[in-house]
Amino acid sequence: MTANVSAINGVSEMGCCDNKAKDKNQNMNKIRKVPWFGVVLGVLAILVMLNWQ
């Protein structure tokens, strides 16, 4: 019955490995990018505070 539902939805699965590949792609999409501009500004602010005379 599961095969019929997936055929109706237009999704074809070719084995157990397809689900793992989909999960891996979804996990890679969930990884957030590093906000480099904010990191650089933060480091500069810390350096200015440490070296303030």
mmCIF file as gemmi writes it, N, C-alpha and C atoms, coordinates in Angstrom:
data_model
loop_
_atom_site.group_PDB
_atom_site.id
_atom_site.type_symbol
_atom_site.label_atom_id
_atom_site.label_alt_id
_atom_site.label_comp_id
_atom_site.label_asym_id
_atom_site.label_entity_id
_atom_site.label_seq_id
_atom_site.pdbx_PDB_ins_code
_atom_site.Cartn_x
_atom_site.Cartn_y
_atom_site.Cartn_z
_atom_site.occupancy
_atom_site.B_iso_or_equiv
_atom_site.pdbx_formal_charge
_atom_site.auth_seq_id
_atom_site.auth_asym_id
_atom_site.pdbx_PDB_model_num
ATOM 1 N N . MET Axp A 1 ? 0.826 -1.188 0 1 0 ? 1 A 1
ATOM 2 C CA . MET Axp A 1 ? 0 0 0 1 0 ? 1 A 1
ATOM 3 C C . MET Axp A 1 ? 0.877 1.261 0 1 0 ? 1 A 1
ATOM 4 N N . THR Axp A 2 ? 2.022 1.212 0.625 1 0 ? 2 A 1
ATOM 5 C CA . THR Axp A 2 ? 2.914 2.366 0.632 1 0 ? 2 A 1
ATOM 6 C C . THR Axp A 2 ? 3.398 2.681 -0.772 1 0 ? 2 A 1
ATOM 7 N N . ALA Axp A 3 ? 3.681 1.657 -1.558 1 0 ? 3 A 1
ATOM 8 C CA . ALA Axp A 3 ? 4.133 1.879 -2.923 1 0 ? 3 A 1
ATOM 9 C C . ALA Axp A 3 ? 3.06 2.577 -3.739 1 0 ? 3 A 1
ATOM 10 N N . ASN Axp A 4 ? 1.798 2.23 -3.51 1 0 ? 4 A 1
ATOM 11 C CA . ASN Axp A 4 ? 0.714 2.877 -4.231 1 0 ? 4 A 1
ATOM 12 C C . ASN Axp A 4 ? 0.604 4.351 -3.864 1 0 ? 4 A 1
ATOM 13 N N . VAL Axp A 5 ? 0.783 4.67 -2.61 1 0 ? 5 A 1
ATOM 14 C CA . VAL Axp A 5 ? 0.695 6.06 -2.177 1 0 ? 5 A 1
ATOM 15 C C . VAL Axp A 5 ? 1.823 6.869 -2.786 1 0 ? 5 A 1
ATOM 16 N N . SER Axp A 6 ? 3.044 6.321 -2.798 1 0 ? 6 A 1
ATOM 17 C CA . SER Axp A 6 ? 4.162 7.054 -3.374 1 0 ? 6 A 1
ATOM 18 C C . SER Axp A 6 ? 3.999 7.187 -4.883 1 0 ? 6 A 1
ATOM 19 N N . ALA Axp A 7 ? 3.38 6.193 -5.523 1 0 ? 7 A 1
ATOM 20 C CA . ALA Axp A 7 ? 3.148 6.287 -6.959 1 0 ? 7 A 1
ATOM 21 C C . ALA Axp A 7 ? 2.102 7.359 -7.257 1 0 ? 7 A 1
ATOM 22 N N . ILE Axp A 8 ? 1.129 7.494 -6.392 1 0 ? 8 A 1
ATOM 23 C CA . ILE Axp A 8 ? 0.1 8.513 -6.584 1 0 ? 8 A 1
ATOM 24 C C . ILE Axp A 8 ? 0.701 9.901 -6.393 1 0 ? 8 A 1
ATOM 25 N N . ASN Axp A 9 ? 1.599 10.049 -5.422 1 0 ? 9 A 1
ATOM 26 C CA . ASN Axp A 9 ? 2.222 11.337 -5.145 1 0 ? 9 A 1
ATOM 27 C C . ASN Axp A 9 ? 3.277 11.691 -6.176 1 0 ? 9 A 1
ATOM 28 N N . GLY Axp A 10 ? 3.686 10.747 -7.018 1 0 ? 10 A 1
ATOM 29 C CA . GLY Axp A 10 ? 4.707 11.021 -8.013 1 0 ? 10 A 1
ATOM 30 C C . GLY Axp A 10 ? 6.117 10.891 -7.48 1 0 ? 10 A 1
ATOM 31 N N . VAL Axp A 11 ? 6.265 10.297 -6.315 1 0 ? 11 A 1
ATOM 32 C CA . VAL Axp A 11 ? 7.585 10.104 -5.716 1 0 ? 11 A 1
ATOM 33 C C . VAL Axp A 11 ? 7.982 8.663 -5.918 1 0 ? 11 A 1
ATOM 34 N N . SER Axp A 12 ? 9.12 8.451 -6.517 1 0 ? 12 A 1
ATOM 35 C CA . SER Axp A 12 ? 9.586 7.085 -6.712 1 0 ? 12 A 1
ATOM 36 C C . SER Axp A 12 ? 10.828 6.864 -5.863 1 0 ? 12 A 1
ATOM 37 N N . GLU Axp A 13 ? 10.821 5.801 -5.089 1 0 ? 13 A 1
ATOM 38 C CA . GLU Axp A 13 ? 11.951 5.462 -4.25 1 0 ? 13 A 1
ATOM 39 C C . GLU Axp A 13 ? 12.59 4.198 -4.805 1 0 ? 13 A 1
ATOM 40 N N . MET Axp A 14 ? 13.915 4.21 -4.884 1 0 ? 14 A 1
ATOM 41 C CA . MET Axp A 14 ? 14.601 3.088 -5.501 1 0 ? 14 A 1
ATOM 42 C C . MET Axp A 14 ? 15.349 2.23 -4.493 1 0 ? 14 A 1
ATOM 43 N N . GLY Axp A 15 ? 15.118 2.419 -3.226 1 0 ? 15 A 1
ATOM 44 C CA . GLY Axp A 15 ? 15.778 1.569 -2.246 1 0 ? 15 A 1
ATOM 45 C C . GLY Axp A 15 ? 15.969 2.287 -0.933 1 0 ? 15 A 1
ATOM 46 N N . CYS Axp A 16 ? 16.657 1.604 -0.031 1 0 ? 16 A 1
ATOM 47 C CA . CYS Axp A 16 ? 16.832 2.15 1.307 1 0 ? 16 A 1
ATOM 48 C C . CYS Axp A 16 ? 17.829 3.302 1.329 1 0 ? 16 A 1
ATOM 49 N N . CYS Axp A 17 ? 18.724 3.368 0.378 1 0 ? 17 A 1
ATOM 50 C CA . CYS Axp A 17 ? 19.773 4.381 0.399 1 0 ? 17 A 1
ATOM 51 C C . CYS Axp A 17 ? 19.25 5.759 -0.011 1 0 ? 17 A 1
ATOM 52 N N . ASP Axp A 18 ? 18.149 5.821 -0.729 1 0 ? 18 A 1
ATOM 53 C CA . ASP Axp A 18 ? 17.612 7.103 -1.171 1 0 ? 18 A 1
ATOM 54 C C . ASP Axp A 18 ? 17.187 7.963 0.015 1 0 ? 18 A 1
ATOM 55 N N . ASN Axp A 19 ? 16.604 7.344 1.029 1 0 ? 19 A 1
ATOM 56 C CA . ASN Axp A 19 ? 16.168 8.111 2.201 1 0 ? 19 A 1
ATOM 57 C C . ASN Axp A 19 ? 17.366 8.695 2.93 1 0 ? 19 A 1
ATOM 58 N N . LYS Axp A 20 ? 18.466 7.954 3.014 1 0 ? 20 A 1
ATOM 59 C CA . LYS Axp A 20 ? 19.657 8.452 3.69 1 0 ? 20 A 1
ATOM 60 C C . LYS Axp A 20 ? 20.246 9.623 2.919 1 0 ? 20 A 1
ATOM 61 N N . ALA Axp A 21 ? 20.245 9.548 1.592 1 0 ? 21 A 1
ATOM 62 C CA . ALA Axp A 21 ? 20.775 10.648 0.785 1 0 ? 21 A 1
ATOM 63 C C . ALA Axp A 21 ? 19.913 11.896 0.958 1 0 ? 21 A 1
ATOM 64 N N . LYS Axp A 22 ? 18.61 11.732 1.025 1 0 ? 22 A 1
ATOM 65 C CA . LYS Axp A 22 ? 17.714 12.875 1.224 1 0 ? 22 A 1
ATOM 66 C C . LYS Axp A 22 ? 17.95 13.499 2.59 1 0 ? 22 A 1
ATOM 67 N N . ASP Axp A 23 ? 18.122 12.66 3.625 1 0 ? 23 A 1
ATOM 68 C CA . ASP Axp A 23 ? 18.372 13.183 4.967 1 0 ? 23 A 1
ATOM 69 C C . ASP Axp A 23 ? 19.685 13.942 5.014 1 0 ? 23 A 1
ATOM 70 N N . LYS Axp A 24 ? 20.703 13.44 4.325 1 0 ? 24 A 1
ATOM 71 C CA . LYS Axp A 24 ? 22 14.112 4.32 1 0 ? 24 A 1
ATOM 72 C C . LYS Axp A 24 ? 21.883 15.484 3.659 1 0 ? 24 A 1
ATOM 73 N N . ASN Axp A 25 ? 21.158 15.563 2.556 1 0 ? 25 A 1
ATOM 74 C CA . ASN Axp A 25 ? 20.975 16.847 1.878 1 0 ? 25 A 1
ATOM 75 C C . ASN Axp A 25 ? 20.195 17.823 2.754 1 0 ? 25 A 1
ATOM 76 N N . GLN Axp A 26 ? 19.2 17.329 3.471 1 0 ? 26 A 1
ATOM 77 C CA . GLN Axp A 26 ? 18.419 18.199 4.345 1 0 ? 26 A 1
ATOM 78 C C . GLN Axp A 26 ? 19.275 18.695 5.503 1 0 ? 26 A 1
ATOM 79 N N . ASN Axp A 27 ? 20.147 17.825 6.046 1 0 ? 27 A 1
ATOM 80 C CA . ASN Axp A 27 ? 21.014 18.246 7.145 1 0 ? 27 A 1
ATOM 81 C C . ASN Axp A 27 ? 22.007 19.288 6.669 1 0 ? 27 A 1
ATOM 82 N N . MET Axp A 28 ? 22.519 19.173 5.454 1 0 ? 28 A 1
ATOM 83 C CA . MET Axp A 28 ? 23.465 20.152 4.943 1 0 ? 28 A 1
ATOM 84 C C . MET Axp A 28 ? 22.778 21.495 4.729 1 0 ? 28 A 1
ATOM 85 N N . ASN Axp A 29 ? 21.496 21.478 4.374 1 0 ? 29 A 1
ATOM 86 C CA . ASN Axp A 29 ? 20.756 22.722 4.195 1 0 ? 29 A 1
ATOM 87 C C . ASN Axp A 29 ? 20.478 23.394 5.54 1 0 ? 29 A 1
ATOM 88 N N . LYS Axp A 30 ? 20.424 22.618 6.618 1 0 ? 30 A 1
ATOM 89 C CA . LYS Axp A 30 ? 20.137 23.173 7.931 1 0 ? 30 A 1
ATOM 90 C C . LYS Axp A 30 ? 21.351 23.867 8.534 1 0 ? 30 A 1
ATOM 91 N N . ILE Axp A 31 ? 22.548 23.548 8.059 1 0 ? 31 A 1
ATOM 92 C CA . ILE Axp A 31 ? 23.757 24.162 8.6 1 0 ? 31 A 1
ATOM 93 C C . ILE Axp A 31 ? 23.752 25.64 8.243 1 0 ? 31 A 1
ATOM 94 N N . ARG Axp A 32 ? 23.947 26.481 9.27 1 0 ? 32 A 1
ATOM 95 C CA . ARG Axp A 32 ? 23.906 27.918 9.042 1 0 ? 32 A 1
ATOM 96 C C . ARG Axp A 32 ? 25.263 28.404 8.57 1 0 ? 32 A 1
ATOM 97 N N . LYS Axp A 33 ? 25.239 29.399 7.728 1 0 ? 33 A 1
ATOM 98 C CA . LYS Axp A 33 ? 26.473 30.005 7.259 1 0 ? 33 A 1
ATOM 99 C C . LYS Axp A 33 ? 27.024 30.93 8.335 1 0 ? 33 A 1
ATOM 100 N N . VAL Axp A 34 ? 28.338 31.05 8.391 1 0 ? 34 A 1
ATOM 101 C CA . VAL Axp A 34 ? 28.988 31.902 9.38 1 0 ? 34 A 1
ATOM 102 C C . VAL Axp A 34 ? 28.84 33.356 8.93 1 0 ? 34 A 1
ATOM 103 N N . PRO Axp A 35 ? 28.345 34.227 9.804 1 0 ? 35 A 1
ATOM 104 C CA . PRO Axp A 35 ? 28.226 35.643 9.446 1 0 ? 35 A 1
ATOM 105 C C . PRO Axp A 35 ? 29.588 36.336 9.561 1 0 ? 35 A 1
ATOM 106 N N . TRP Axp A 36 ? 30.374 36.224 8.491 1 0 ? 36 A 1
ATOM 107 C CA . TRP Axp A 36 ? 31.762 36.692 8.533 1 0 ? 36 A 1
ATOM 108 C C . TRP Axp A 36 ? 31.867 38.185 8.816 1 0 ? 36 A 1
ATOM 109 N N . PHE Axp A 37 ? 30.954 38.972 8.299 1 0 ? 37 A 1
ATOM 110 C CA . PHE Axp A 37 ? 30.995 40.414 8.544 1 0 ? 37 A 1
ATOM 111 C C . PHE Axp A 37 ? 30.861 40.711 10.033 1 0 ? 37 A 1
ATOM 112 N N . GLY Axp A 38 ? 29.944 40.036 10.693 1 0 ? 38 A 1
ATOM 113 C CA . GLY Axp A 38 ? 29.76 40.223 12.129 1 0 ? 38 A 1
ATOM 114 C C . GLY Axp A 38 ? 30.951 39.731 12.929 1 0 ? 38 A 1
ATOM 115 N N . VAL Axp A 39 ? 31.556 38.628 12.509 1 0 ? 39 A 1
ATOM 116 C CA . VAL Axp A 39 ? 32.732 38.096 13.201 1 0 ? 39 A 1
ATOM 117 C C . VAL Axp A 39 ? 33.883 39.083 13.107 1 0 ? 39 A 1
ATOM 118 N N . VAL Axp A 40 ? 34.11 39.63 11.912 1 0 ? 40 A 1
ATOM 119 C CA . VAL Axp A 40 ? 35.194 40.593 11.717 1 0 ? 40 A 1
ATOM 120 C C . VAL Axp A 40 ? 34.956 41.844 12.554 1 0 ? 40 A 1
ATOM 121 N N . LEU Axp A 41 ? 33.733 42.351 12.556 1 0 ? 41 A 1
ATOM 122 C CA . LEU Axp A 41 ? 33.428 43.531 13.376 1 0 ? 41 A 1
ATOM 123 C C . LEU Axp A 41 ? 33.621 43.245 14.866 1 0 ? 41 A 1
ATOM 124 N N . GLY Axp A 42 ? 33.225 42.078 15.304 1 0 ? 42 A 1
ATOM 125 C CA . GLY Axp A 42 ? 33.396 41.708 16.704 1 0 ? 42 A 1
ATOM 126 C C . GLY Axp A 42 ? 34.863 41.624 17.099 1 0 ? 42 A 1
ATOM 127 N N . VAL Axp A 43 ? 35.683 41.008 16.242 1 0 ? 43 A 1
ATOM 128 C CA . VAL Axp A 43 ? 37.119 40.904 16.521 1 0 ? 43 A 1
ATOM 129 C C . VAL Axp A 43 ? 37.75 42.293 16.548 1 0 ? 43 A 1
ATOM 130 N N . LEU Axp A 44 ? 37.38 43.142 15.597 1 0 ? 44 A 1
ATOM 131 C CA . LEU Axp A 44 ? 37.915 44.506 15.598 1 0 ? 44 A 1
ATOM 132 C C . LEU Axp A 44 ? 37.512 45.269 16.853 1 0 ? 44 A 1
ATOM 133 N N . ALA Axp A 45 ? 36.284 45.107 17.304 1 0 ? 45 A 1
ATOM 134 C CA . ALA Axp A 45 ? 35.829 45.789 18.52 1 0 ? 45 A 1
ATOM 135 C C . ALA Axp A 45 ? 36.617 45.309 19.732 1 0 ? 45 A 1
ATOM 136 N N . ILE Axp A 46 ? 36.869 44.009 19.813 1 0 ? 46 A 1
ATOM 137 C CA . ILE Axp A 46 ? 37.651 43.47 20.929 1 0 ? 46 A 1
ATOM 138 C C . ILE Axp A 46 ? 39.077 44.002 20.888 1 0 ? 46 A 1
ATOM 139 N N . LEU Axp A 47 ? 39.677 44.043 19.704 1 0 ? 47 A 1
ATOM 140 C CA . LEU Axp A 47 ? 41.039 44.565 19.589 1 0 ? 47 A 1
ATOM 141 C C . LEU Axp A 47 ? 41.105 46.039 19.971 1 0 ? 47 A 1
ATOM 142 N N . VAL Axp A 48 ? 40.104 46.816 19.59 1 0 ? 48 A 1
ATOM 143 C CA . VAL Axp A 48 ? 40.082 48.233 19.946 1 0 ? 48 A 1
ATOM 144 C C . VAL Axp A 48 ? 39.968 48.389 21.46 1 0 ? 48 A 1
ATOM 145 N N . MET Axp A 49 ? 39.115 47.593 22.099 1 0 ? 49 A 1
ATOM 146 C CA . MET Axp A 49 ? 38.961 47.694 23.557 1 0 ? 49 A 1
ATOM 147 C C . MET Axp A 49 ? 40.242 47.296 24.28 1 0 ? 49 A 1
ATOM 148 N N . LEU Axp A 50 ? 40.943 46.284 23.792 1 0 ? 50 A 1
ATOM 149 C CA . LEU Axp A 50 ? 42.169 45.831 24.446 1 0 ? 50 A 1
ATOM 150 C C . LEU Axp A 50 ? 43.306 46.829 24.277 1 0 ? 50 A 1
ATOM 151 N N . ASN Axp A 51 ? 43.349 47.519 23.145 1 0 ? 51 A 1
ATOM 152 C CA . ASN Axp A 51 ? 44.463 48.411 22.859 1 0 ? 51 A 1
ATOM 153 C C . ASN Axp A 51 ? 44.135 49.874 23.09 1 0 ? 51 A 1
ATOM 154 N N . TRP Axp A 52 ? 43.005 50.183 23.723 1 0 ? 52 A 1
ATOM 155 C CA . TRP Axp A 52 ? 42.609 51.568 23.953 1 0 ? 52 A 1
ATOM 156 C C . TRP Axp A 52 ? 43.536 52.22 24.977 1 0 ? 52 A 1
ATOM 157 N N . GLN Axp A 53 ? 44.025 53.407 24.64 1 0 ? 53 A 1
ATOM 158 C CA . GLN Axp A 53 ? 44.956 54.091 25.551 1 0 ? 53 A 1
ATOM 159 C C . GLN Axp A 53 ? 44.445 55.472 25.895 1 0 ? 53 A 1
